[in-house]
Amino acid sequence: MSDDRMSSGEMMPEGPAVKGPDAKEQDGRIACGVCPHACALLEGQTGLCRARQAKDGKNISLNYGVITGIALDPIEKKPLYRFFPGSRILSVGSFGCNLKCPFCQNHEISQKDAAGCEPFSEHMTPEELAGLASELAKKEPGNLGIAYTYNEPLIGWEFVYDTAVLIRKAGLKNVFVTNGCVKSGILEKLLPFANAMNIDLKCFSKEGYERLGGDLDTVLSFIGQAHRAGCHIELTSLIVPGLNDSEEDMDREAEWIADLSEEIPLHITRYFPNYRMREPGPTDIALMKRLKEIAERYLSFVYLGNV
């Protein structure tokens, strides 16, 4: 870890909880208000997400307009199965993430900083991106709007917000594919422009989220807030052996989701070794089917993925 990035021992600021985003600590640190880590950064330091920095007394986004991946995808690939099925959407990603999942499928961008992604990244303004989305909407097979995805898009919420405003004005749709580990104030800024979300529910235990560098309560609050605002949401749980593969956990998870709405789709997807997690092997398919049956006791729409 370079000297200009905060150490793990500095994850949470000491003393009283920070009130609001980008609050200034007594020692001059700037406390980021985007996610529960609340990284307290000295001038020039970057946060654990690698995508936010303390600069000139402010907490700024380093990945604003940095595009590491862009493709016109089927909407089902997000995955969203009950939001304009059969349509396509322009998927866009940047770099950085506020979780540290050892099985991450997009670690080449989510666990890298700007320098690590520079060889294959490009810069686009919100106007350029919205213009591209609009042009694709006029062609075959057509484009529904933009899906902010691949890395964790909401750590760079400023670019997402600026683009989403333009996409809404163009009559297109905004889709957020997110881990949901973001403060409610950030979600409040984005919700007026959000049409749909796929939210990763990594597991259903606080201990499991701590292993991944996240916070279960924040994610559950995020899901509830988005649902109550009327945004179309679908949830995804990647079933990782040793993390969230117990039948008891799935029972509790599905029951909690059903308390919000039995109509919320749940995607139960199969784990394959990736990144730093090479063992064990892929999730047992028989187990996947049992977990699906458990979830279907509570939910109307349960889908298996990667099987």
N, C-alpha and C positions, 0 to 999 in steps of 0.2 A: 504494500500500500504506500503510495507516495505521500510526502509530507504535507501536501496541500489538501488532503482529504481527511476528514475527521476520523479518529480512531473509534473502534467499537466501544471503548469505555466512555466515549462522549455521546453515545446515542441519544440519551435523554438529558435535557438541561437540569441542573440542580436547582433546588428551591421550589417555589410555588409554580403551579402549572402556568404555561404561557397563555395569556389572554389574547386570542385572535392571531391572525397570520403575521409572520415577519416581525414579531415583537423583538425589541432590543434588550439583551441582558445587561446586567450591571458591568460585566467585564468587556462589553463591546461586541459580544457575539450576537449574531442574527439568528433567531429561532424560526425555522421554516414551519409554516402552518399548513402544509399540503397533506401530510400523512401523519400517522401516530408516532413515527420516530421522532418528530419534532427536532430534527438535527439542529444543534446550536453551533453555528459556524463563525469562525474568525474570518476576517477579510481574506478573500482568495481561496478559502476552503470550499470543497464540494461535498455534498451530502452522500449518504450511503447509496442513494439511487444513481449516482454518477451524473445526474442530469440537472442538478440545481446547485447554485453557487452563491456565496456572499460576495457582493461586489458593490462598492460605493455606498455601503450602508443599507443595501437592499438584498433580498433573496430573489435571484433571477433564474430563469430557465435557460439552460445551455443548449437545449435541443430544439429551440424555436425554429421552425422551418427546415430542420435537418431531416431528410427523408432517406431511410435505409431500405425501404421496401415498398413497392407499389404494384398492384395487380387488379385486374377486373375479375372478381370471383363470384361464383354462385353464392347466394345469400345463405344457403344451407351449410356452407363451409365455415361460417362464423363461430359456432353453429347457431343458426336461427331457423327453425323448422316451421314456425307458425307466424311469420312476419313476411308477407309478400312472397310466399313460396314460388319457386321457379324463376325469380328475378335474379339480376346480377347487381353487384355493388363494388365501387372502387375502394379497395383496401389499401390503407396507408399506415406506415409505421415509422418510428424514429429509433432512438436508443435509450437504454436505461430502464431500471425497474426498482421498486422499493421492497421487493421480496427477493429471497435468495434460494429458490427452489433448486435442489441438487439434480432434479430430473428435467429441468427446463428444456423445452423443445426449440426455443428461440434464443438460446444462450449467446449465440454469436452477436446478437444486438442488444439483448436485454441486460447482459452482464458486461457490456463494454461501455467505454466513454467515447467522447467525440473523436479522439485520436484513433481509437481502435476501429472505428467505423468509417473513418475518412476515405479509405480506398474505394468504397462502394456506395458512399452516400452522395446525395445531391441536395441543393437548396431550392426551396420553392416558397413563394409568398402565399398567404391565404387566398389572395386574388387569383394567382396562377393555378392553385389547386382547385379552387371552386370553378374556375373557367374550364379546366380539363374535365372535371366531373360533369359540367353542363354540356360540353361537346359530346362526351360519351353517351349522355342521355339521349341524344338525337340520333345515334347510330344503332345499328343492329349488332349485338343482341340487346343493346340498351343498358342504362345504368340507373339504379335507384337513388344513389347518392354517394355518401362516403362512410366507410367503416374505419374508425380509428382503432388500430389493432397491432398485432405482431409483438411490440414491446408493451410496457404499461403506459398507455397514452395519457392518463390523467395526471402523471407527475409533471408533464408539460402542458398543463391545462390551458395556458394562455393561447398557444397556437391552436389547440382544439377549439377553444371558444371563438377566436377570431374567424376561423374557417367555418365553424358551425353556423355562425350568424349569416354568413354569405350563402351557405348551402340552403338554409331555411328561406332566404330571400329569393333564391333561384327556384323554389318550389320542390326541392329535393329532400331526401331523408338523411338524418344523422344517426349513426349507429356507434355505440361505444362497446368495445370488447375489453373488459377491465377486470382486475382482481378485486375491485371494490374496497381496497384498503386505503381509503382516502377520507379526509375530514368532511363533515357534513356541509361546511361552508363552501367548499369547492364544488360539491355536488349541486348545491343550491344555485350557483352561478350557471351551471351547465344544463340543468334540468329543463329550463324553458325552451331549449333548442334540441333536446334529445327525443328521438322517436322510438328507439329501441336500444336495449342493452343485452349482451350476454355477459353474465357475471360469474367468475370462477368462485365456487365454494370449495376451497381446497380440501377441507376436512371439517369435522364437526366437534373439535375439541380445542380448548385453549392451548393445551400442551403441543398439539400438532402444529398449530399456527406459530407458536414460539419457535419451533424447529425450523420453520420456513422464514422467520423474520417478520411475521405479520401479527395481526390481532383479530381474533374471531369476533369480538363484540363490535369492532368497527365495521367489519364486513356485513354482519347481520343487520346493523343499523343502516348501512348503505342500501342493502337490498330492500328493507322495509320502506325507507324514504323514497326510493325510486318507484316502488310499487304504488305507494299511496299517492304519488304525484300523477299517476295514470300512464307512466311510461311502460311500453311493452317490454317485459323482461323474460329471459330464459336463463336457466342456471346450468353450469357444467361442473361436474365432479369427476376428476381423473382419479381412478381407483388405483392407488399406489400401495403395494404390499408393505405392511408394517406401519402405514400411516393412517389409512382410512378405509381399510378393507374388512372391518368387522360388520356383521349383520346388525349388531346393536347400534352402531353409529349411524348406519343407513336408516334404521327405523326412526331414530331421534331426528335425523336431518329431514327426512320426508315428512314427518309429523309437524316439524316446525314450519316447513314451507307451506304445508296445507293449511296451517293456521292463518297464513297470509291469504292464500287462495289455492284451492285444489286445481285451478286451471293454469298455474305457472308450470311451464314445461321444464323437465329436468333431463339433462343429457349425462348419462353415466358412461364414461369413456375408459378405454383400456390403456393401461400404462405399458410402455416399452422402454427398455433401458436407454438412457440418454445422458449427456453432459457428464456430471460427476457421479451419477448413480448407475452403475453397470450391473449390479445385482440387487434383488433377484431378477428373474426373467419376466416376461410379459405376464400380466394379470391372468389368472385362470379363467377361461371362458365360462365354465360352469358356475364359478363364483359370481361372475358378472350377471349371469341370468338370474341367480338367486337374489342378488341385490336389486335387480330390476323388479322382480316379483314383490319384494318387500316395499319398494317405493310405490308400486301400483296399488297397494292397500290404501294409500292416502291421496295419490295424485292421478289426474286424468291422462297426463301426457308424459310418458317416460320413454326415453330412447337410448339404445345402446350405440356406442361409437367405437371405431377402431377394432371391430371384431370381424 
